[in-house]
Amino acid sequence: MRTDSSPGTLPAREHLPAATAGTPVLDVVIPVYNEEKDLQPCVRRLHDHLTRTFPYSFRITIADNASTDATPDVARLLETRIPEVRSFRLAQKGRGRALRTVWSTSDAPILAYMDVDLSTDLNALLPLVAPLISGHSDLAIGSRLSRSSRVVRGAKREFISRSYNLILRGSLQARFSDAQCGFKAIRRDVARILLPLVEDTGWFFDTEMLVLAERAGLRIHEVPVDWVDDPDSTVHIVKTATDDLKGVWRVGKALATGSLPLDRLTRPFGDDPRDRDIMDVPKGLARQLVGFCVVGGLSTLFYLLLYSGFRLFAGSQTANALALLVSAIANTAANRRLTFGVRGPGGAVRHQAQGLVVFGIGLALTSGSLLALNAATSDPAHSTELAVLVAANLAATVLRFLLFRAWVFADRRGDDAQPAAGSVRHDDPYDPYDPYDPRGSRGSRGSYEPATQFRAGEAADDTWGDATDATMRLQPVRPHDTDPGDAR
């Protein structure tokens, strides 16, 4: 899993202009592998539909994944006969590799893809990309599992699809409904920041992209689709399912350890109403209060269980100190991650040390309460002890939140703060992918490189800039993308 720093934040979302001279608004990618029979009717049908119904300029890009039949010849033929069609050939297999490579060289502001069998009804294409054009959403997906979708497919595929999405919801807390539908779109400005974080090059590519986008706070629009299963699909279900489960484990582990730099993408656009500075309302207070209350409630239960256990072999003061120490460490770690959104190992030791100081204050409050109780009665009931401790912990909890917010996890990123290596300040206008900015990925300042590399002697300038017919035929080379056994 990549741990590189994100190359920067994104600008505020805006409605795309009605037309841009010489640049298509939409680039629809069709990844193919040995589809010599279906490719031509698919492209002609899609082109006819876009010509009749799509109000913006468009391009259709055929991404050939190292086909061994006549698919490349058919693609070149379509390119010569239809002006809006481009062909792109890769030397290696993998749908994710094809999408990453073509999307990274496209100059269209809206990037989409669909399967060559056109299982999804094309009437959903305009509703798919409209929220991206308007600036409302960042990504859009077709969903076969929406209540208003109309789907025709076998029981086995239905079971596998629903089971997979249940796994995603249970393991990665995914909220989107359909990860595998081959009908998706993304804004180009989002893709250039998000795609370098996506590692998979096969069928898990879209799932990983959606999970990371959702965790980063991006808005995903879902469109109910009409979908008819292709009985001649060449997808190897068992291998694909195995690779997907491996991907779920890899992404889940990266998210759990905080190794992904999603903090640079959290609320990246600056247009979230929850981020506005409102008079008399501290920024983020409501969200932090909710998170702190949830963590505090669970910590209190954990503390009481520990106290009851320690009380079996120790006195009340010793049991209280041990229970409060263990629960304080867990509470600080949980609040650090869930309440105040601090990810990664940086500063964790300092936060725990400061948390122990807060623990000492809480210990003084609770121990003082026990001393007062023991002074009032020589043999208090266990239930009375718990009641006193609950009251003392409530007071300690309020003080703990104030100290956490104002001291332990205070936002120290002032105007004079120095940006981290490889990062970009919000007020820094430079584009790390701009070939004319010496601080970019090829300059002295930027340390982040795009995921796609190109063979020597071929055009590789401005990976995310204006695409030409020459760049549409670039051969991507990535050191770890040698998987001759990939059947996809």
C-alpha positions in Angstrom: 0.0 0.0 0.0 1.4 3.4 -1.0 2.3 5.8 1.8 3.4 8.7 -0.3 2.1 12.1 0.7 -0.7 13.4 -1.4 0.4 16.0 -4.0 -2.0 18.6 -2.8 -5.6 19.6 -2.2 -8.2 20.2 -4.8 -9.9 23.4 -5.8 -13.6 24.2 -5.0 -16.0 22.3 -7.2 -17.5 24.4 -10.0 -19.9 23.8 -12.9 -17.9 22.9 -16.0 -18.2 25.4 -18.9 -20.7 24.6 -21.6 -17.9 24.0 -24.2 -14.1 24.1 -24.3 -12.6 24.5 -27.8 -10.8 21.4 -28.9 -11.3 19.5 -25.6 -14.1 16.9 -25.1 -16.0 17.3 -21.8 -16.5 13.5 -21.5 -14.0 10.7 -22.2 -15.6 7.3 -22.0 -13.1 4.5 -21.7 -13.9 0.9 -22.8 -11.4 -1.6 -21.5 -11.2 -4.7 -23.6 -9.4 -8.0 -23.8 -10.0 -10.3 -26.8 -13.3 -8.6 -27.8 -12.9 -8.6 -31.6 -16.6 -9.6 -32.1 -18.3 -7.3 -29.6 -16.0 -4.2 -29.9 -17.3 -2.7 -33.1 -21.1 -3.0 -32.4 -20.5 -1.7 -28.9 -18.5 1.4 -30.0 -20.9 2.2 -32.8 -23.9 1.9 -30.5 -22.3 4.1 -27.8 -21.2 6.7 -30.4 -24.7 6.8 -31.8 -26.2 7.2 -28.4 -23.9 10.0 -27.4 -24.3 11.8 -30.7 -28.1 11.8 -30.3 -28.5 12.5 -26.6 -25.3 14.0 -25.0 -25.2 17.8 -25.1 -21.5 18.1 -24.7 -18.5 17.1 -26.8 -17.2 13.6 -26.1 -14.5 11.1 -26.8 -14.6 7.3 -26.8 -11.3 5.6 -25.9 -10.7 1.9 -26.5 -8.2 0.6 -23.9 -6.9 -2.7 -25.2 -5.4 -4.9 -22.4 -2.8 -6.8 -24.4 -5.4 -8.7 -26.6 -4.1 -11.6 -28.6 -6.8 -11.7 -31.2 -7.9 -9.1 -33.8 -9.1 -6.6 -31.2 -6.3 -4.1 -31.8 -7.0 -4.1 -35.6 -10.7 -3.5 -34.9 -9.8 -0.6 -32.5 -7.6 1.0 -35.1 -10.2 0.7 -37.8 -12.8 2.4 -35.6 -10.3 5.1 -34.8 -9.8 5.9 -38.5 -13.5 5.9 -39.3 -15.0 7.7 -36.3 -13.5 11.1 -35.4 -14.5 10.8 -31.7 -12.8 7.4 -31.2 -9.3 6.9 -30.0 -7.5 3.6 -29.4 -5.0 2.8 -26.7 -3.0 -0.4 -26.4 -1.3 -1.7 -23.3 1.3 -4.4 -23.2 0.0 -5.8 -20.0 -3.4 -7.0 -18.8 -5.6 -5.5 -16.0 -8.7 -3.4 -16.2 -7.4 -1.2 -13.4 -4.1 -0.7 -15.2 -6.0 0.3 -18.3 -8.2 2.8 -16.6 -5.4 4.4 -14.6 -3.2 4.8 -17.7 -5.9 6.2 -20.0 -7.4 8.5 -17.4 -4.0 9.8 -16.5 -3.4 10.9 -20.1 -6.9 12.2 -20.8 -7.5 16.0 -21.1 -11.3 15.6 -20.6 -12.6 17.1 -17.3 -15.0 14.1 -16.9 -13.7 10.6 -17.1 -15.9 7.5 -17.3 -15.8 3.9 -18.2 -18.1 1.1 -19.1 -17.9 -2.6 -20.0 -17.7 -3.6 -23.6 -20.9 -5.7 -23.4 -23.0 -2.6 -22.6 -24.9 -4.6 -20.0 -25.9 -1.2 -18.5 -28.6 0.7 -20.3 -27.0 3.8 -21.9 -29.9 6.0 -20.8 -28.2 6.1 -17.4 -25.0 7.7 -18.8 -26.2 11.3 -18.8 -27.6 11.0 -15.2 -24.2 9.4 -14.3 -22.1 12.3 -15.4 -24.5 15.3 -14.9 -23.6 15.6 -11.1 -19.9 15.7 -12.0 -20.4 18.3 -14.7 -22.5 20.5 -12.3 -19.9 20.3 -9.6 -22.3 18.6 -7.2 -20.3 15.3 -6.8 -16.8 14.0 -7.2 -17.5 10.4 -8.4 -20.5 8.7 -9.8 -21.4 5.0 -10.0 -24.1 2.9 -11.5 -25.9 0.7 -8.9 -27.6 -2.6 -9.7 -28.6 -3.0 -6.1 -30.8 0.1 -5.8 -34.5 -0.5 -5.2 -35.4 1.2 -8.4 -32.8 -0.7 -10.5 -34.1 -3.3 -13.0 -31.7 -6.2 -13.3 -31.7 -9.5 -15.1 -29.0 -12.0 -14.1 -28.6 -15.4 -12.7 -28.9 -16.4 -9.1 -25.2 -17.2 -8.7 -24.1 -13.7 -9.9 -26.7 -12.1 -7.8 -25.5 -14.0 -4.7 -21.9 -13.2 -5.3 -22.5 -9.5 -5.9 -24.6 -9.0 -2.8 -22.2 -11.1 -0.7 -19.3 -9.0 -1.8 -21.0 -5.8 -1.0 -22.0 -7.1 2.4 -18.3 -7.9 3.0 -17.3 -4.4 2.0 -19.9 -2.9 4.4 -18.8 -5.2 7.3 -15.1 -5.0 6.9 -14.4 -1.5 5.3 -17.6 0.3 6.5 -18.4 1.1 2.8 -21.7 2.9 2.3 -21.9 2.8 -1.5 -24.2 0.0 -2.6 -22.6 -1.5 -5.7 -18.8 -1.7 -6.1 -18.6 -4.0 -9.1 -20.9 -2.4 -11.7 -18.8 -1.5 -14.7 -20.4 1.9 -15.1 -18.5 4.7 -13.3 -17.3 8.3 -13.7 -14.9 10.6 -11.9 -13.9 14.3 -12.2 -10.4 14.6 -13.7 -9.2 17.0 -10.9 -10.2 14.3 -8.4 -8.7 11.5 -10.4 -5.2 13.1 -10.5 -5.1 13.3 -6.7 -6.9 10.0 -5.9 -5.6 7.5 -8.5 -1.9 7.6 -7.3 -3.1 6.2 -4.0 -4.9 3.2 -5.7 -2.6 0.2 -5.9 -4.7 -2.5 -7.5 -4.4 -2.9 -11.3 -7.2 -5.5 -11.8 -10.8 -5.9 -11.0 -10.5 -4.6 -7.4 -9.3 -1.2 -8.8 -12.8 0.5 -8.7 -13.5 -0.9 -5.2 -10.3 0.4 -3.8 -10.9 3.8 -5.5 -14.4 4.1 -4.1 -13.3 3.1 -0.5 -10.5 5.6 -0.5 -12.7 8.3 -1.9 -15.4 7.7 0.6 -12.9 7.6 3.5 -11.4 10.9 2.2 -14.8 12.6 2.4 -15.5 12.8 -1.3 -19.1 12.8 -2.5 -20.2 9.7 -4.5 -23.4 9.9 -6.5 -25.3 6.7 -7.2 -27.5 6.1 -10.3 -30.0 3.2 -10.4 -29.4 1.3 -13.7 -31.2 -1.2 -15.9 -28.7 -4.1 -16.3 -28.8 -7.4 -18.2 -26.2 -10.0 -17.5 -23.9 -11.0 -20.3 -23.9 -14.9 -20.4 -20.6 -14.9 -22.5 -18.6 -12.9 -19.9 -14.9 -14.0 -19.7 -14.5 -12.9 -16.1 -13.0 -15.7 -13.9 -15.3 -15.5 -10.9 -13.2 -17.6 -8.5 -9.9 -15.8 -9.2 -11.6 -12.4 -9.2 -13.3 -13.1 -5.9 -10.0 -14.3 -4.4 -8.1 -11.3 -5.6 -10.9 -9.0 -4.3 -10.8 -10.5 -0.8 -7.0 -10.0 -0.8 -7.6 -6.4 -1.8 -10.1 -6.0 1.0 -7.6 -7.2 3.5 -4.8 -5.0 2.2 -6.9 -1.8 2.1 -8.5 -2.6 5.5 -5.0 -3.0 7.0 -3.8 0.2 5.5 -6.8 2.1 6.8 -6.5 0.6 10.3 -2.8 1.5 10.6 -3.3 5.0 9.1 -0.6 4.4 6.5 -2.7 6.1 3.7 -2.3 10.0 3.5 -6.1 10.6 3.3 -5.8 13.5 5.7 -4.8 15.7 2.7 -8.0 14.7 1.0 -10.4 15.0 3.9 -12.7 17.9 3.1 -10.3 18.9 0.2 -12.6 21.4 -1.6 -13.2 24.0 1.0 -16.9 24.2 0.1 -18.2 22.0 2.9 -20.7 24.0 5.0 -19.5 22.3 8.1 -16.1 23.9 7.6 -17.3 27.4 7.5 -16.4 29.8 10.3 -19.6 30.7 12.0 -19.7 33.3 14.7 -19.9 31.8 18.3 -19.7 28.3 16.9 -16.2 26.8 17.3 -15.1 24.9 14.2 -15.7 21.2 14.4 -17.1 21.4 17.9 -20.4 19.5 17.1 -18.6 16.6 15.4 -16.0 16.4 18.1 -18.6 16.4 20.9 -20.5 13.6 19.3 -17.3 11.5 18.8 -16.1 12.3 22.3 -19.5 11.3 23.9 -19.5 8.0 22.1 -15.9 7.2 23.0 -16.5 8.5 26.6 -19.5 6.2 27.0 -17.6 3.2 25.9 -14.6 4.1 28.0 -16.8 4.5 31.1 -18.2 1.0 30.6 -14.7 -0.3 30.1 -13.5 1.5 33.2 -16.3 0.2 35.4 -15.7 -3.4 34.2 -12.0 -3.0 34.9 -12.7 -1.5 38.4 -15.0 -4.3 39.3 -12.4 -6.9 38.2 -9.5 -5.2 40.0 -11.7 -4.7 43.1 -11.7 -8.5 43.6 -8.1 -8.5 44.7 -7.2 -4.9 45.5 -8.5 -2.0 47.5 -10.7 0.7 46.1 -7.9 3.2 45.5 -5.6 0.7 43.8 -8.4 -0.7 41.7 -9.5 2.8 40.7 -6.0 3.8 39.7 -5.3 0.7 37.6 -8.7 0.8 35.9 -8.4 4.5 35.2 -4.8 4.1 33.8 -5.8 1.4 31.4 -9.0 3.0 30.2 -7.2 6.4 29.9 -4.7 5.0 27.4 -7.5 3.4 25.4 -9.5 6.6 25.6 -6.7 8.8 24.4 -6.0 6.5 21.4 -9.7 6.3 20.5 -10.2 10.1 20.8 -7.1 10.7 18.8 -8.3 8.7 15.9 -12.1 9.0 16.0 -12.9 12.4 17.7 -10.0 14.6 16.5 -9.1 12.8 13.3 -5.4 12.4 14.0 -4.0 9.6 11.8 -0.6 7.9 11.6 2.0 7.4 14.3 3.3 10.9 14.3 2.9 12.5 17.7 1.3 9.5 19.2 3.8 9.2 22.1 3.4 12.9 23.0 -0.4 12.6 22.8 -0.3 9.6 25.2 2.0 11.5 27.6 -0.3 14.5 27.6 -3.2 12.1 28.0 -1.6 10.7 31.1 -1.4 14.2 32.6 -5.2 14.5 31.9 -5.4 11.0 33.5 -3.7 12.4 36.6 -6.3 15.1 36.9 -9.1 12.6 36.5 -7.4 10.3 39.1 -7.3 13.2 41.6 -11.0 13.9 41.1 -12.1 10.2 41.4 -9.7 9.4 44.3 -10.8 12.5 46.1 -14.4 11.4 45.7 -13.6 8.0 47.1 -11.7 9.6 50.1 -14.8 11.7 50.8 -17.0 8.7 50.6 -14.8 6.6 53.0 -14.7 9.6 55.3 -18.5 9.7 55.4 -19.0 6.0 55.9 -16.5 3.3 57.0 -18.0 0.5 54.9 -19.7 1.9 51.8 -21.7 -0.5 49.5 -20.2 -1.4 46.2 -23.1 0.1 44.4 -22.5 3.4 46.3 -18.9 3.4 45.3 -19.9 2.9 41.6 -22.4 5.8 41.8 -19.8 8.1 43.3 -17.3 7.1 40.7 -19.8 7.7 37.9 -20.5 11.2 39.1 -16.8 12.0 39.5 -16.1 10.6 36.1 -18.7 12.8 34.5 -16.9 15.8 35.9 -13.6 14.4 34.8 -15.0 13.8 31.3 -16.0 17.4 30.8 -12.6 18.5 31.9 -10.9 15.9 29.7 -12.7 17.1 26.6 -11.7 20.7 27.2 -8.1 19.7 27.8 -8.1 17.4 24.8 -9.5 20.1 22.5 -7.5 23.0 23.8 -4.2 21.3 24.6 -3.6 17.6 23.6 -5.1 17.7 20.1 -5.1 21.5 19.5 -4.8 22.5 15.9 -1.3 23.9 15.7 -1.4 24.6 12.0 -1.2 28.3 12.0 -0.4 30.7 9.2 3.3 30.4 10.0 3.4 26.6 10.1 5.8 24.9 7.7 4.2 22.4 5.3 5.3 18.8 5.6 7.7 17.4 3.1 5.9 16.6 -0.1 2.7 18.5 0.9 1.2 21.7 -0.3 -0.2 24.6 1.7 -3.7 25.6 1.0 -2.6 29.1 0.0 0.1 27.7 -2.4 -1.2 28.0 -6.0 1.4 25.7 -7.6 0.3 22.6 -9.4 2.7 19.6 -8.7 1.7 18.2 -12.1 2.4 21.5 -14.0 5.4 20.9 -16.2 6.0 24.7 -16.3 6.3 25.0 -12.5 9.8 24.1 -11.3 8.4 23.0 -8.0 6.3 20.3 -9.6 6.9 16.5 -9.7 9.9 17.0 -12.0 11.3 20.0 -10.1 13.3 20.4 -7.0 10.5 20.9 -4.5 7.8 18.2 -5.2 8.7 14.8 -4.1 5.6 13.0 -5.3 5.7 11.2 -8.7 2.7 10.0 -10.7 2.0 6.3 -10.5 2.5 5.7 -14.2 5.9 5.7 -15.7 6.8 5.5 -19.4 9.5 3.9 -21.5 12.5 5.9 -22.5 12.1 7.7 -25.8 8.3 8.1 -25.6 6.4 11.2 -24.8 5.8 11.5 -21.1 5.4 15.2 -20.6 2.5 16.5 -18.6 1.0 13.2 -17.6 -2.2 15.0 -16.5 -2.1 17.7 -19.0 -3.4 18.0 -22.6 -3.5 14.7 -24.3 -2.7 14.3 -28.0 -3.0 11.4 -30.4 0.6 10.5 -29.6 0.1 10.3 -25.8 -3.0 8.1 -26.3 -0.6 5.3 -27.4 1.9 5.5 -24.5 3.1 2.2 -23.2 3.0 2.3 -19.4 5.7 0.5 -17.4 5.5 0.0 -13.7 8.1 -2.2 -11.9 5.5 -4.3 -10.0 3.0 -4.6 -12.9 4.5 -7.8 -14.3 1.8 -10.4 -13.8 1.8 -12.8 -16.8 -0.6 -15.0 -14.9 -3.3 -12.4 -14.7 -6.2 -13.9 -16.6 -8.0 -10.6 -16.8 
